[in-house]
Each structure stands twice: as structure tokens, then as C-alpha cells.
Amino acid sequence: MTATTLVFVGCLNQAMPHFAAANGKGISVFAFDETTGALSWLADTVDAPNPTYLAVLPERGMLYATSEVFGWREGLISAYRIDKASGSLTLVGSKQTTRGSLTAHCNTDHQGTCAFVANYSHETPGEVPGQHVVSFSIMADGSLTPAISEFAHSDAGPRADRQAVPHAHCVVPGPDNRFVVVPDLGGDQLVTYKLDATNGRLAQTDIAPLRMAPGSGPRHLVFHPDGATAYVINELSNTLCRLAYASGTGTLQLLQSVDGLPPDAAPSFAADLCVSANGRFLYATYRGDNSVVTYALDEKDGTILTGDRQDSGGRTPRSFTLSPSGKFMLVANQDSDVLVSLRLDPDSGKPLEQVDIVSIGTPMCVKAARFA
């Protein structure tokens, strides 16, 4: 049976005061050619309000989408069954409230048994229900239960305009599926929770949060394939950090911090982060400079080495992903209303050329997955 690669793009379709436009339809699905890098539109799903982040479980044929709507006290997370032939998405079960506002991220554990959200929250102290990290169980049909566990953060940072309250920005399970790590942009910290994947439950630990540099604003975190190294991108300082991860305890240790951009770069906010499957390259995007940077990684310990900066193919590269083959990068340029496909050099890891570009309204999140 021939494998199929699909690309899913969540697009802003309701106005938000901190985004320039909302030109999207909802969730758009494309077929992707892993030989040429070409994108072919398949379908749009329009019933998801502001699906600003997506998580895909190809082995279960499921997609999960958050709804981030300004002014709502709670966001939503929705479960969709994927038709890999047509690209159509069918809602499964009920949309679940996320117990907090401005739901900015969703993810699943490695076994596909539970889902998580990170609620960024309005810049308003004392919100109700005001939860920042929430978990859900995934049922046999792929649908979601109501919230199983929920937690509110309390720390704030020195930037009064961006850090007056906590801002959980993503939830990432550790390689061993025993813990999850939550970067909190508002509190300049990484918070570790215990994970009971079977029951869809998170629990607090006695591990002290890892404090990042004041005002750095940790946004996204990824693990290296070695399972012992993690990387964090800091939105407010445009820095990258390398961390040691202890799988037995879930503890993190800061090992390295580097400037993500050179001094001559345009004023920017760091956005997305990805490490290649072979562990040789780290990639990051920067809104403002409108660039994709490829960082070489030391093959022994994952130290961040040199960075090569290239144009992202548009304005405000909020999200990007690597294709399942690792041969291409797909970049969602939010304020240019385009998704671009870039061929990667297998030796240097750098983008070689743009091989395709498609028009799409206000793309906020892009994910790619292979289906058998």
C-alpha cells in the first residue's frame, strides 16, 4: 500500500486584536509530494473557530485542534477523524472546553491515549476558570473526554506588557512518556508535570521549575532524538537554550544559551522550533526578521553550533514543520497568507530553494504526517 503524506494548516478565521488579519477558512488539508515538494489542496474544514494549533495522530487517523478566540473565558479543543483520501475532517464527539483562555497549543502523549492544552490567557489577573495546563483522555473512537486534570500557574516576569500574568505556551511530553514540560512565557520558567498517560492525568511534582533568564519568555520546547537533550526558543529575547533532561526524574538543567539572530537582524519575536530526525540540525523561525535559521548541532552532545539565516518566503513565519521524509520544510507565513515548501540540503540541512507556494489565509500552524 502506498503511503500518503498530508499537510494540515490551521488558519485564523475570526479577528483577534493582537493579529493583523483573519483571512482564513479554518483547517485546510493538502496532499504533499515527497519527491517534488508540491502541495495540492484537498479540503477545508470551516467549523473550527480560530484553529491556531493542531496535533496529528496518524496511527489513529485523528487530528486535534485548539480554538483561540479573544474575549472567551475558555477556549476549545476539537477532535477530527481524517479521511486520508479526500482530506476531509469529521468532528468526533463533543468539542471540549479548555478551562482557560486563549488556548495556544495542543499536543498528545506518545501512546496517543491523552491530549493536553496550554492556555496562554489574557493579560488580565484573576481570570476564571484561569487554568493554564489541562489534560484530556482520548477515547477509543478518538473523541476527547472533558478535562481530567488542570493546573494554574502563578509567576510573572519583568516585562509588564507581556509578562504581567503567566502565559503557558506549549505542552511537550518527554521521550519516555513519564513527564511533560510546559514553557511559561509569562513566568520565565519551564514547569515539569508527572504524566499518567493511561488515565489521561497530569500531576504536580516536587521538581522546582527551571528558571530562565528574566524577560526571556520561553515559548516552545523540543527534544533531541537522543532523549537526553532538549531545546527551548525564547520569544522575547530571541535566544535558544540547550538543556539536559534526566528521564528518570524529569529534571532539566540549563547547559547553553545563544543568541538566535545576529546583531543586524530586524527587531523580532522568535516563533517556532524543530530538530531534525537525525539530530544534526535545529531550526527556528523569527517574526520580524522573517527568517528561518538552520543551526548545526554537535554530533556528540547536541551543542548549538553555527547558524545560517535565510528568508522564510513571506512575512511573520509563525509556524513551520519538516516533512516526514525530512527532505522538505513547510513554512506558514502568517501575514503574507502563504504556505511555502522549501527543499532541504541533506548534507548541510539548509533550505536550498523554494519549490512550491500556495495562497492560504492567515496560516497559524502547519503539521505534516504520513499515512499508511
Secondary structure in CASP SS format (residue, H / E / C, confidence):
PFRMAT SS
TARGET T0000
AUTHOR 0000-0000-0000
METHOD secondary structure of the structure
MODEL  1
M C 1.00
T C 1.00
A C 1.00
T E 1.00
T E 1.00
L E 1.00
V E 1.00
F E 1.00
V E 1.00
G E 1.00
C E 1.00
L C 1.00
N C 1.00
Q C 1.00
A C 1.00
M C 1.00
P C 1.00
H C 1.00
F C 1.00
A C 1.00
A C 1.00
A C 1.00
N C 1.00
G C 1.00
K C 1.00
G C 1.00
I E 1.00
S E 1.00
V E 1.00
F E 1.00
A E 1.00
F E 1.00
D C 1.00
E C 1.00
T C 1.00
T C 1.00
G C 1.00
A C 1.00
L E 1.00
S E 1.00
W E 1.00
L E 1.00
A E 1.00
D E 1.00
T E 1.00
V C 1.00
D C 1.00
A C 1.00
P C 1.00
N C 1.00
P C 1.00
T C 1.00
Y C 1.00
L E 1.00
A E 1.00
V E 1.00
L E 1.00
P H 1.00
E H 1.00
R H 1.00
G C 1.00
M E 1.00
L E 1.00
Y E 1.00
A E 1.00
T E 1.00
S E 1.00
E C 1.00
V C 1.00
F C 1.00
G C 1.00
W C 1.00
R C 1.00
E C 1.00
G C 1.00
L E 1.00
I E 1.00
S E 1.00
A E 1.00
Y E 1.00
R E 1.00
I E 1.00
D C 1.00
K C 1.00
A C 1.00
S C 1.00
G C 1.00
S C 1.00
L E 1.00
T E 1.00
L E 1.00
V C 1.00
G C 1.00
S C 1.00
K C 1.00
Q E 1.00
T E 1.00
T C 1.00
R C 1.00
G C 1.00
S C 1.00
L C 1.00
T E 1.00
A E 1.00
H E 1.00
C E 1.00
N E 1.00
T E 1.00
D C 1.00
H C 1.00
Q C 1.00
G C 1.00
T C 1.00
C E 1.00
A E 1.00
F E 1.00
V E 1.00
A E 1.00
N E 1.00
Y C 1.00
S C 1.00
H C 1.00
E C 1.00
T C 1.00
P C 1.00
G C 1.00
E C 1.00
V C 1.00
P C 1.00
G C 1.00
Q C 1.00
H C 1.00
V E 1.00
V E 1.00
S E 1.00
F E 1.00
S E 1.00
I E 1.00
M C 1.00
A C 1.00
D C 1.00
G C 1.00
S C 1.00
L E 1.00
T C 1.00
P C 1.00
A C 1.00
I C 1.00
S E 1.00
E E 1.00
F E 1.00
A C 1.00
H C 1.00
S C 1.00
D C 1.00
A C 1.00
G C 1.00
P C 1.00
R C 1.00
A C 1.00
D C 1.00
R C 1.00
Q C 1.00
A C 1.00
V C 1.00
P C 1.00
H C 1.00
A E 1.00
H C 1.00
C C 1.00
V C 1.00
V E 1.00
P E 1.00
G C 1.00
P C 1.00
D C 1.00
N C 1.00
R C 1.00
F E 1.00
V E 1.00
V E 1.00
V E 1.00
P E 1.00
D E 1.00
L C 1.00
G C 1.00
G C 1.00
D C 1.00
Q E 1.00
L E 1.00
V E 1.00
T E 1.00
Y E 1.00
K E 1.00
L E 1.00
D E 1.00
A H 1.00
T H 1.00
N H 1.00
G C 1.00
R E 1.00
L E 1.00
A E 1.00
Q E 1.00
T C 1.00
D C 1.00
I C 1.00
A C 1.00
P C 1.00
L E 1.00
R E 1.00
M C 1.00
A C 1.00
P C 1.00
G C 1.00
S C 1.00
G C 1.00
P E 1.00
R E 1.00
H E 1.00
L E 1.00
V E 1.00
F E 1.00
H C 1.00
P C 1.00
D C 1.00
G C 1.00
A C 1.00
T E 1.00
A E 1.00
Y E 1.00
V E 1.00
I E 1.00
N E 1.00
E C 1.00
L C 1.00
S C 1.00
N C 1.00
T E 1.00
L E 1.00
C E 1.00
R E 1.00
L E 1.00
A E 1.00
Y E 1.00
A C 1.00
S C 1.00
G C 1.00
T C 1.00
G C 1.00
T C 1.00
L E 1.00
Q E 1.00
L E 1.00
L E 1.00
Q E 1.00
S E 1.00
V E 1.00
D E 1.00
G C 1.00
L C 1.00
P C 1.00
P C 1.00
D C 1.00
A C 1.00
A C 1.00
P C 1.00
S C 1.00
F E 1.00
A E 1.00
A E 1.00
D E 1.00
L E 1.00
C E 1.00
V E 1.00
S C 1.00
A C 1.00
N C 1.00
G C 1.00
R C 1.00
F E 1.00
L E 1.00
Y E 1.00
A E 1.00
T E 1.00
Y E 1.00
R E 1.00
G C 1.00
D C 1.00
N C 1.00
S E 1.00
V E 1.00
V E 1.00
T E 1.00
Y E 1.00
A E 1.00
L E 1.00
D C 1.00
E C 1.00
K C 1.00
D C 1.00
G C 1.00
T C 1.00
I E 1.00
L E 1.00
T E 1.00
G E 1.00
D E 1.00
R E 1.00
Q E 1.00
D E 1.00
S C 1.00
G C 1.00
G C 1.00
R C 1.00
T C 1.00
P E 1.00
R E 1.00
S E 1.00
F E 1.00
T E 1.00
L E 1.00
S C 1.00
P C 1.00
S C 1.00
G C 1.00
K C 1.00
F E 1.00
M E 1.00
L E 1.00
V E 1.00
A E 1.00
N E 1.00
Q H 1.00
D H 1.00
S H 1.00
D C 1.00
V E 1.00
L E 1.00
V E 1.00
S E 1.00
L E 1.00
R E 1.00
L E 1.00
D C 1.00
P C 1.00
D C 1.00
S C 1.00
G C 1.00
K C 1.00
P E 1.00
L E 1.00
E E 1.00
Q E 1.00
V E 1.00
D E 1.00
I E 1.00
V E 1.00
S E 1.00
I C 1.00
G C 1.00
T C 1.00
P E 1.00
M E 1.00
C E 1.00
V E 1.00
K E 1.00
A E 1.00
A E 1.00
R E 1.00
F E 1.00
A C 1.00
END
